[in-house]
Amino acid sequence: MRVGLKPCEWERVGDGLVVVCDPSRSVQLDDPDGQVEWLLTVLSNQPGTVAELRAALAADGVEVSTDDLSGALAALDGLRLLRDLDRHVDRARVGRDFSNLAFFELYATLETSEADLQRRVRDAHVLQLGTGGLGSNVLQNLAGLGVGRLTLVDADEVEPRNLARQFLYREADLGATKVDRAADWVRAFHSGITVEAVRRWIGGPDDIADLLPGVDLVVSGVDQGERIDNWVNEACLRAGVPWIRGGMVGSQLIYFSVDPGRSACYECRVRAYGDGRDVPASVLEPAAMTAQRLSARISRLNRANGPSAALVGSLVAFEALRYLTGYEPPYAAGAEVLVDLSAGCRPSREPWPRDADCAMCATAGARTAATAS
């Protein structure tokens, strides 16, 4: 392996170094004797194997043992400052994946290159439930990321009111089946993606379960039946498939995810708080109890417009990218992420507790253990 430094700049401040590879993030390294700066210089100008790096340092008068050098490289790699030049991708030659690889470079390590992360996306199969406000926006992001296989499920037809926030569709599509038009859009946008359209009304977990074999992730944005989230949760946990849910309640965007066997599941949330976002009355002040009761009487009108649907769709797509690549842990696993549109799009994250007696989690745990063995 030939080890090199990612494109970065550094400067000495007192007995340490300030290193910047990502303009939004700096790393401070202790370096009282200047050896770290020597190593960064060699990695930048004379990248190579551990033996070659050690020889280059020695030529500059810096003697370091193989073990110490390997330890220093491991520490720098943990900060995501290094790259394996033998597996580095020339982005100028990759065509449509240029931007994706540029993003992944920030998270690449010696063990996992940006090309490895992109390959995980390309090898993935995502089942998307719904191609409406959330789904159409998520779908465009997944296609841009290059997800290799998509199964789309929807039962609706394109209506005039959809056009304000569902930009997959055109006026010429009015009255057409959404899922078929969505699949056509994907095929026209990226010929390398395999896409299947399933026109189906979801009436229970069995309507999802038969679609799950071979699926790596489920994205849900449908509102078919009051128990749709329970059904998706049950089907996905039994199959050991992570799932993400997004939507809008009042003036708040909301999304969460469930990582079977690892995070709290949706049933845990229901057992703790009930359906919806109601908090147990025992923990509320009288005024808050009254507000909660009144909220239950308000019509659940879908108020999402184009910007709000695009915003929550992008956030869900990022959570999908976390699951598909592992570039960082899922952010919304067992937690609701809220974006308050009436407060400058201020975000918040609210985890819910994992119930030790949850029957669904117990099923997922057994399924995960069986798969692992």
N, C-alpha and C positions, 0 to 999 in steps of 0.2 A: 504493500500500500504506500503510495506517495502522498504525504500529508502536506497540505498547503493552508494558507490563511484565506478566509473569505475576504472580499473587498471591504476594507475598513481603514479607519484613521485612528491614530492614538497620539497622545501628548503627555509628557511628564508633568505631574503636579506634586511637588514635594518629594516624598519617598514612594510615590505610587504613580500609576498610569491611569488615564481615562481613555477607554477604548470605545469607539462607536462603529458598529457595522450597520445598525438600523437607526436612522435619524431620530426615531422616537424613543430609543433606549440606549443608555450608556452603561458600561461596565467599568468598575473601579478595581484595579489590581494592586496589591502591595508589591513593591519592587525596590526595597532599599539598596540592594547591591547592583541593580541594573540588569540582572540575568534574564528577567522576563522580557525586557525590551529587546535584548539581544536575540532571544528566541523568536519574538514576533518579527523582528527584522529578517532573520534567516528564513522563517516560514513564508514571508512575503516575497523575498528575493531569490531564495534557493530551496524551494520545496523539494521534499524527497522522502525516502524511507527513514525509519528511526536511525539506522546506521549512518545514512548520508547526512541527516540533520546533526547528529552527534559529531561527525567529522567536520562539518561546516562550522559548528560552534567552536570546536577545538582549534580550527585554523584561525579563529578570531580571538583565541586565548581564553575561551570559556570551557573549562573541563567539567563534564557532567556525566554521571553514570547512566547506563542504559535504563536501569530501573527508575532513576530520578527523572530522566527525560520522558519516559513513558508515563509516569505519574503526572508530569506537567502537561503533557499533551492530553491526557484524560481529563484534567481539570479544565483546560481550554475548550475541549470538545463538549464538556458539560455545560459550558456557557454558549454553545452553538457558534463558536468562532472559527471552527476548522472545516475543511472539506477534503474528501478523498479525490485527488486529481485523476486517478485512474477511472473513476466513475462519473466525473463531472460532465455535464451536458452542455454542448454548445447551443445556447438558446436561439442563436441566429438561424439555426438549421431545423428547428422543430415546428415551424409553422404556427398553427393555431394554439398550441400549448405554451407559447412564449410567456404569456402573463401568469399562467398557473405555475410554471416552473420558477419564475421570478419570485412569486409569493412563497413557494415551498422552500426556496433557498434559505430564507430566514430561519426555517425550522429544521433544516437538514443537519445531520451529524455524520461522523465517520461511518457509523453503522447503517444509517438510513439516509440515502441521498434524495435530492429533490426528484430525481427520476423514479426512485422507489415509491415515493408518495404519490406521484402522478399515476404510476402503474396500479396502485391500489384503487384509485378512482376508476381507472379504465376497466379493471377486472370486477368492479362492483355491480350488484343487481339491486336496484331500489324499487320497492313497491310503493306507488303513490296513490293514496285514496283521496280522490277529489281533484278536479282540474278547474276549480272556480277561482275565487279571489286569491286565497292563499296558494292553492295548487298551481295555478298558471304562472305565478311569480316564482315559486320554488322551482318549477319545471324548467323555466328559462335559465335559472342559475345552474341547475344540475347538468343541463345540456352544455352550457358553457364550460363547466368544469370537466366535461368529457366522461361522465358516468357511462359505463359500457352497455348496460342493459337497464331498461325501464319498463315496468308494467304499470299501466295507468287504468284507474277504475273510476267511473262516474256514470250516473244515470240521467243526467240533465241534458237539456238542449240550450243552445245559445239564445239569450233574450236581449232586447235592447238595453236593459239596465245593467247587463254584465259589462258593456263596453267601456264604462268609466274606470274599471279597475282590472279587467282581465284582458291583457293586451296580446294574448295569443290569437284573439278572434277579431274578425272584421265584419262590417255590415253585410257582406256577402254570405257570411256564415249563419246569419239569423235563421233559427229553426233547425239548424243542423245539430247532430249529436256532438256534444262537447268533446268527449273522449276520442272520437275519431278525428276531429279537427286538431286536437292537441297532438295526437300521434303523427298526423301529417306534418304539423309544424316541426316536430323534432326531426323527422326524416329529411325535410328540406333544409333544416339548419345544420345537421351533422349526420352525414351518411354513414359514419362509423358507429353510430349508436343503434342497438337493436331495441325496438320498441314494440310493445304489444298493447292493444286497446281492449279493455273489458268493459262492456256496458252492463252495469249491475247495480241494483239497489241492495244496500247492505242492511239485512234484518237480523243479524246475529253473528256470533263469532265464527260459525261454520262458513259464512259467506266470505270470510277472510282467510280462514285456515288453509283452504285448498290452494291458495295462491302463494303460500309462504315457502314451500320447498325451494331451496336454492337462493332465497332472498337474504341480503345482508342487512337491510334496513327498511323500515316502513315510515313513511311520512303521511300523516293524517290531517286533512283539512275539510272533512265532511261533517255535515250536521244532519245525518239521516237517522232520526230516532233519538230519544232522550238518553239512551244508554249506549250510544255509539262508542264513547271512550272506554266504557267498561268492556264492550265486545272486542275492541281492538286490543285492549290490555290483556284480556284473557287469551286471545288467539296468539298474540306475540309472545307472551310469557311461556305458554305451553310449547311454542316452537323455539324458544330461546333467541328471538330476533328483537333487537332494540327498535324502539319507535319514538317518533317525535310528533307532538301535536302543537298546532299554532292556530291563532284566531284573534278575535277582537271582542271585548266586552265593554260596552259603553264607550268611554274615551280612552280605554286602556288596551294596548296590544299585549298579548300574552302568548308565551310558548313554554313548553316543558318537554322533558324526554324521560324515558324509562329504559334503564340498562338492566336486562333480566339477570337476576342473581347477584347484582352488584349494587344497584340503587333501590330506593323505595319505589314501589310500583303505584299505579293509579289507584288500585284498591286500597292501598295504605292511606292515600290521601282522603278517599271517601270515608274510610273508617275513622280518620282523625277529625275531618271537618265537614263531612256530608258532601252531597253533590253541589256543583257550582263552586262559588268562592265564599260560602257562608262559614263564618267562624263560630264555634260553639258559644251559645249565649252565656255560659258560665264565665267566660273570660272577657265579656264585653261590658262597658258602661251602659247605663239605661239609654242614653241618647244614641249610642252606637247600635244597641239592640233595636231601637225604633227604626233607625235608618236601614238596617238590614231587612227588617220586615217590610218596609215600604219598597225597597229595591226589588223584592220578589214579585211585586205587582207591576213593575215596569215592563213594557213590551220588549222582547229580545230582538228588536229591529237591527238588521245588519247595517251598520253605519260606515263600513269601511269604504274609503275612496281610493283613488289610484296611489297616492303617496303612502298611505297607511298600509295598504295591501303589499306594496313593494317593500316597505321597511320590514314588516314582520316576515315576509317571504325570504328576504335576504338573511335575517337572523336565523330562521329555521334552516336555510341552506348552509350557513356556517356551522350550525350544530351537526347537520348531516356530514359535513366535511370532517368534523372532529371524529365522528364515529367511523367513517370510511377509511381514514388515513391514520388516525392516532397521532396527528401532529401535536395535539394537546388534548387533555381529558375533556369529555363532554361537560359543558358548562351548566346545562339545565337538567342533568340527570337527578331525578327525585326532587326537583325544585321548579317553581314557577318563576319565570323571568318576565317582569312587567315593564312596559314602556308607556309612561303617562303622557298622552298627546296634549293634555291640557296644562302640562307643567314643563313645556319646552322639551318634550320627548325624554324626560328624565327616567333612567332605568333603575330598577331594583330587582333583587333576587331573594326569593322566599322559599327556603327548603321546607319540605314536609317530613315528618318523622317516619322511619321505617317501622312497621308493626311486626313484632317478633312472631305474632300468631297469625299473620296473613296467609291464608290458604293459597293464594295465587303466587306469592313469593316462594312459598314452600315448593310448589310445583316447578317453578323456574329454577330453583336451586337444585332440585333433583335432576332436571333436564340438563342443566349446565354441567353438573358433575359427571353425568353419563357421557356427555359429549367429550368432555376433557379426557376421560379415561379411554 
